C-alpha cells in the first residue's frame, strides 16, 4: 500500500511540474516588417516570431515599386497594433 501511494504522489508531482512548465511558455508574437528587396521594391509582411527560438516566418508579403523619383525607406520591424 505504501508503494502505491508513493508512486501516485510521484506521478502527481510529475504531472504538476509538466503543467507548470507548459503554462509558463511565452506565446508567439507577430510583427509588421518592411524591407527593400533586390529589385528595389518596398515590401511589407507579417512576421510570426517563435517564442522558443526567435525563428521568424514571414507571411502576407506585399511588394511594390516606389513612386517615380522616390526611394524606399529603411527596413523596420514593429509589433502589430493591439
LINLINSUL-V977483 format. One record per residue. N is the residue number from 1. RES is the residue in one letter. OMEGA is omega in whole degrees, 0 to 359 (* if undefined). D_CENTER is the distance of its C-alpha to the mean C-alpha in Angstrom with 2 decimals. Layout:
n=N res=RES omega=OMEGA d_center=D_CENTER
n=N res=RES omega=OMEGA d_center=D_CENTER
//
This chain:
n=1 res=X omega=181 d_center=48.21
n=2 res=X omega=179 d_center=46.83
n=3 res=X omega=178 d_center=44.74
n=4 res=X omega=181 d_center=43.19
n=5 res=X omega=179 d_center=42.24
n=6 res=X omega=178 d_center=40.66
n=7 res=X omega=179 d_center=38.71
n=8 res=X omega=178 d_center=37.50
n=9 res=X omega=179 d_center=36.51
n=10 res=X omega=178 d_center=34.63
n=11 res=X omega=179 d_center=32.78
n=12 res=X omega=179 d_center=31.95
n=13 res=X omega=178 d_center=30.71
n=14 res=X omega=179 d_center=28.41
n=15 res=X omega=179 d_center=27.07
n=16 res=X omega=179 d_center=26.60
n=17 res=X omega=179 d_center=24.75
n=18 res=X omega=179 d_center=22.37
n=19 res=X omega=179 d_center=21.73
n=20 res=X omega=181 d_center=21.28
n=21 res=X omega=180 d_center=18.71
n=22 res=X omega=178 d_center=16.59
n=23 res=X omega=182 d_center=16.97
n=24 res=X omega=182 d_center=15.64
n=25 res=X omega=178 d_center=12.20
n=26 res=X omega=178 d_center=9.50
n=27 res=X omega=174 d_center=7.37
n=28 res=X omega=179 d_center=3.66
n=29 res=X omega=179 d_center=4.02
n=30 res=X omega=179 d_center=5.65
n=31 res=X omega=171 d_center=8.16
n=32 res=X omega=179 d_center=11.54
n=33 res=X omega=176 d_center=12.67
n=34 res=X omega=179 d_center=16.34
n=35 res=X omega=175 d_center=18.37
n=36 res=X omega=181 d_center=21.81
n=37 res=X omega=185 d_center=22.30
n=38 res=X omega=179 d_center=25.28
n=39 res=X omega=180 d_center=27.51
n=40 res=X omega=179 d_center=27.11
n=41 res=X omega=174 d_center=25.16
n=42 res=X omega=183 d_center=22.79
n=43 res=X omega=176 d_center=19.47
n=44 res=X omega=178 d_center=16.69
n=45 res=X omega=176 d_center=13.48
n=46 res=X omega=180 d_center=10.25
n=47 res=X omega=173 d_center=7.20
n=48 res=X omega=184 d_center=4.02
n=49 res=X omega=179 d_center=2.06
n=50 res=X omega=183 d_center=3.34
n=51 res=X omega=183 d_center=5.32
n=52 res=X omega=185 d_center=8.37
n=53 res=X omega=179 d_center=8.84
n=54 res=X omega=177 d_center=6.58
n=55 res=X omega=181 d_center=7.03
n=56 res=X omega=173 d_center=6.36
n=57 res=X omega=184 d_center=7.80
n=58 res=X omega=179 d_center=9.93
n=59 res=X omega=178 d_center=11.90
n=60 res=X omega=182 d_center=14.76
n=61 res=X omega=177 d_center=16.30
n=62 res=X omega=181 d_center=19.54
n=63 res=X omega=177 d_center=21.94
n=64 res=X omega=176 d_center=25.41
n=65 res=X omega=178 d_center=28.13
n=66 res=X omega=178 d_center=28.92
n=67 res=X omega=179 d_center=32.28
n=68 res=X omega=178 d_center=35.39
n=69 res=X omega=181 d_center=35.90
n=70 res=X omega=176 d_center=32.37
n=71 res=X omega=176 d_center=29.68
n=72 res=X omega=177 d_center=25.90
n=73 res=X omega=181 d_center=24.45
n=74 res=X omega=178 d_center=22.25
n=75 res=X omega=181 d_center=18.65
n=76 res=X omega=175 d_center=16.30
n=77 res=X omega=177 d_center=12.77
n=78 res=X omega=180 d_center=12.42
n=79 res=X omega=176 d_center=10.52
n=80 res=X omega=178 d_center=11.59
n=81 res=X omega=182 d_center=14.90
n=82 res=X omega=* d_center=15.22
//
